[in-house]
Amino acid sequence: MSSGIGANIRRERDRLGWSQARLAREVCRAAGVIGEPVGRQEVSRWETGKRTPREWLPFLAAALGVPVEVLATPVTPSEPPLPTLADFLPAEDPLAPLSVRTGGRVGMGQVADMQQRVHGLRLADDVLAGGDLMRPALRELRKAVRIFQAHSYTDLTGRQLLVQIGELAQIAGWIASDAGQHAEAERIYRLGLSAATQAEDRTLAGNLAGSLAYQLSNTGRELEGLDLARAALDGAGPDAPGKARALYLDRVAWAATKAGGTENAQHAMRALGEASEALAEDSGESEAPAYLYWVDAGELQVMESRVYTELRRPLRAVPLLREVLGKYDATHTRELALYLSWLAVAYADANEPEEAAATAERVLSLSADVASERTAERVRVVLTRLAEYADVPEVRAVLDSAA
């Protein structure tokens, strides 16, 4: 019975577009209780069937605007529901405020300072690798969480603190992932997803979930990655800025590509087309968040070419990559090495071993002093692919040099 009630609660909450935290607040308001004896975690337990609402059921129905019977009557779905972002939140609240707050009061000035430091980390990530930025990123994130837990603030300031924690978690998770610290990155991403959800910032939640989905797709958890990428897109909603939808559709395309199979390949191609449409339709009426500054037509081309390379379609991949790389900022060494690695593989797929070797040589040179596990992994992929042409002198020279 409890699992049926849980599915009904989740269905009605999704109908209203509420987060679990919002529903918890509305239940407390409907019950007329002071404080918040019901929190997001309790709503999550109800929806997953770990607990039964019992005495809270009438207040749940009142908050959702439905008769109690609508929640209490089990409904057998025609097919299992697709995962939502709520399914990927941490089991417990990693941002629960301390029982005694001893840190004084925080205002919007401190939030603004934090926002500048977050953006500084993003800009640093453009030119530095994860191994160089891991410590400062984690230090900033821990500091932000301590401020939220130990200080007092207004509701508006608290929400903005959560947004900054979410943004910090996204870039810190990305940095940790780039450094090869995948378990740590996943923990950070889920912390950020919790913060963005509590702040009811659906676009930010989509960015965090999409980033984690990207990692899962690249580390052997392809089906989880695809589920999460789809949930990120759905969670952001149709009203998300065009740049955001373009990025989340790109994540879906990559996740579907890595999941493999003809149907997923077709899904990936459709998502790529929809990403280009979303970016083209971005009228600027809904201003994109600052953390999407890097999303443009060139980045979509890069993802498109990577998908084509993964699908072994080099005739499509090579022209796109050459066009993008011809005007790419040379100061972004890690990205340049990564994108050249895809070009090297595409050349190999096109049976052009000499061009593949020349491109691989650039990849090796650029990545030599870059503290990025992503780049190191791509070097390994390129060398493995080149090994099939080991009898070609140019290729043999590159392989010997790498050895």
Secondary structure, DSSP 8 states (H G I E B T S, - for coil): -HHHHHHHHHHHHHHHT--HHHHHHHHHHHHT-SS-SS-HHHHHHHHTTSS--GGGHHHHHHHHTS-HHHHHS----SS-----GGGGS-SS-TT---SS--S-B--HHHHHHHHHHHHHHHHHHHHS-HHHHHHHHHHHHHHHHHHHHHSB--HHHHHHHHHHHHHHHHHHHHHHHHTT-HHHHHHHHHHHHHHHHHTT-HHHHHHHHHHHHHHHHHTT-HHHHHHHHHHHHHHH-TTS-HHHHHHHHHHHHHHHHHH-SHHHHHHHHHHHHHHHHHHHT--SSS---GGGTT-SHHHHHHHHHHHHHHTT-HHHHHHHHHHHHTT--TT-HHHHHHHHHHHHHHHHHTT-HHHHHHHHHHHHHHHTT---HHHHHHHHHHHHHHGGGTTSHHHHHHHHHH-
